[in-house]
Structures are given as C-alpha cells and as structure tokens.
C-alpha cells in the first residue's frame, strides 16, 4: 500500500487542506478501481466502511490477490470535514460558495467531442484507451478557482480513467439504495443484489453534474455525439451507493458493506478469493430485493405546511398510490394532514426531522414509471 498526499489549498491561503489517497495493487495490470467515502463530509457510514476496506485490501495485496489497481480515498472531503455551524457538522455544501460538494464536476465530454474528432476507429479497446488519455488531459487543463474546485479536480484526476468507481454516500434516513447511469443497468445489477439495495435508480443524466456521473456519462454522450459510428462502450461502471441513513454507523454494518464491495470486485476479476471453492462462493449472488427503476420515477414527498411529522410507513415498505406515508400535525390547532404516495413503488428515504416547515422534502418513493425531468437529484 502506498499513501499519497494531495494539497488542495492555494499559496497564502488562510487555511490548508490536503487529501489522502491509498493505492493498492499495480497500475496497468488489470482493471482500475476507485473508491471514495463521504464526499458529503457529514455522511459518516462511507468513512467507516473505508476503514474496513483499507485493512482488508492491505491484507489482500500482501497475499498477492489484487489484479490491477485499487485507489481508496477514505475521507473525500477534508474541506467539509472542517466545517461546522454552532457545533453541528455541515459537510454537504461549501460554506464559501454554497455549492453542493457533489455537484459541478467537469463534464469532459464537451472537450473530447472536439479533441477526438478524426481520431477514433473500429477497435473498441483502442478507442477506450484514447478516450481515457484525452479525459486525463481535459482534467489536467482544468484551472480551479477555489479550494473546493481544486478538491473536485483532484478527485477526478484519480478517478476519470477508472473501470469501476464506487462513491459511498448515505441519505438522511433510508434503506440502502443505488444510483447509476441507465446504460449500466446490467453491470450494476450484481452489486445491487449483493448489497441488498431496496431501490436501484437509473438515469442517462441526473442533472447538476454529480461525481459518479462525471466519471461515467462521458462514454454514452460521446457514443451519441459520434452517432454510433465507432465502438464506444460504457467503459466506466460508476455508481453512488447510499449506505442507509446518517445515524446508521456501526461495525456490523461496515463489515457487511465492505464484504459486499469486495465480493463485487471479486466478480469483476479485480480480486482473487483464493482457491476455486472460495472463488465459486464469491460468484453466488443473493436474490435481488428490487428491480432497477428510472430516477425519473422517484416521487419526492413535500410538506404542504409546517407541523409535527409522524411516519406511519416503515422504510423499505412497498406502497401503492394513495397509501398513507405520514401524518403532519399542526402543533397549535391539532389539524392533521395525511401525506400519501402518488405512485406505486418503494418508500426508500425520509427526513430525520420530526418538525418540518412548508416545502420540505420529507420522503421519496421509487416508482417504476418515469414522469419527471430536469434536475432529478435533491439539493
């Protein structure tokens, strides 16, 4: 294992941040995997999973069981980790600019549409290598204007040419769920089954340029731009894994999630489980808990007025349109509004707050039919 330090702060800055990445295996000998935890710095479960992964990857490397390269960034947002408001951690938005740390990543396809003109051919593997070369150059040319942009450039420098990108997040309160690009539906299905995802949400473009999409969407955007004249596979299996809710931080869950991620990497040929029996065991998948559904089918539930929020459905419950999800009680009059699902689907995420004001997002239901467009992610 090698540890690399990446300075993020400009000279003469009032603060100094650095990012640490851990590198396992051998670059160029197999697939490249990039894993990061807690890009939203107040989302802790991913950081704990990364601690388990670091120990286990070190042991696997020592045993010669890593084929390729694995980069692990346990704490992907040192800027957010240093932010607090009145004693409460605040790692989702950059307090300097108000920008979400998981938005506004560079979409390199815009540069590559020009730089690749006349260079692609009939060999898919050669095209993949060329696109990665140009993607690295596009990121290298990015001129950040803030420490947060420098962080984003650093993360993309590490990940933009990876075969697999696993971005570990969590929701406010939720069951485990996954986001990925629609062209990755088949590739992501084993991970969904292994981790026990209750909702696997797919979109060609979620909006806002989140990190996972910045690593993967360039492939199908380029294929579309070049009108399918050249073989351009979806060469980056990039996904955001939402590890349940913010408070679900335990050794048992971290061990379980890390084991699932390692099983998935074994299936991908990045890890060798040992003897043939162990390798065969790693290939046995549990029954999936869900089928993939469009991100455009997710129904956000909003509070129509302020009040006390009492959930009447458990997370992970399957609901049909019209089913009650929660009661919203006016604390003065006692009047109660029943919040109901408008679509059939899985109630997979909700607010941790129990008093809310008008317009707050208090829940999400993953429906099977697309009906929304535009920016599909929450703020």
Steps between C-alpha positions, in 0.01 A plus 500: 500500500616850419356817654496815289438853627327752272517870606178688430565855622655775294815677622435757771155357577365561850450124542681197365318184391639177357344182369644153568466207261611140558619294204495121479611258229682586179387764247457367148464135598126454486209726579527827688259549790433826684311504832425806711310566820307802626522750218226661705721520806222471759394164351706271723414137403724506191801609704456205737459255211822642354687415822397136464592501132844646568591219740361227277653638179839519670469132595386404149791690347747328733352164391537590131124490444451838328502507120526858384484821701269610780500859626322564830419850628351448847411865563434664165417845635748647750350845439155388607642309797629830636161672474254531787216736589434549872656165580322303226701347215412654163666316216249497215555854369809717474440781749710734284291467185185309602572239230425134575828305523344234275406734217675700226765245400654550158319315222802421286292377205460863390878528448529152354239557231755733342831339600398151377376612160664285231685282754256219587495170311347155479691351797295541820795441734711756315213749518469447876872559552491813281193643674661448839816674382299800381287498817813521715623791289166679536512471879866607506407816309228595753597821682329499844408833655429380855620232741173314441562495125856381565351215705270410213785507250712280729225242543434487126871471425502184712176357356437618144679204335372230737307192390296500823408797720323446833388823668378423855231732639197477728161669518331676792306187602477221242534140400801421284457619142712562192525758219657421162478582130231326297756332266653339812180319604627150426848562640370647825244224569744266683607782735136584570430137591814456712446817705126446538393817322132584546502744206739514207439828321614556142530810282686604188551842660397581857586870478747715692810302392551274805830317542392151395339631182803713416697174486250295299270717287777611266494151342141497381505870422796443268335196342194713426707795377693285253169346386602142583755504217772365732482237776497693828396276792381627838851442631456643850266320739440797729239506775392685812424259784277647771588308817165544679466799738740742665469344846549139387867482590601165646778245468253230397361705211847616392630142498197384301525779244877463456458125449238570232723745316789253507274223370399726213864576418569128503222449245660774291832315497680764708545273803582131524315329784762225535417142407236396248240435768537852640484647152182302427345614828564863406303446179184398688266798511207551737157556352461871414266705717393723211504552129668809363264794445542840334616789715232696313248277679598606853224695673624761749251560783476860616348642816196715406526694826704512820437244768594190696597215270395149601588224254243223469696288249834334560791558267522232233123453491335445164212741450234568240365836397279636776673318786569711808868572566486745792281732704581870518347657809456872563641543854253774590168398343562128499381477140657203323592461133566151372790486256438234235700341223393601152680211327543128554848418622742466791514752785880517522602829665362755744593800712664469839315810617175459689390861479505635146402818324308545179673374188747268672572169328386237749519178300573323171315220326671311216238448231539285191369756249691812398303820537753771597778675309757772557721487811405172665717510813420672828697812588 
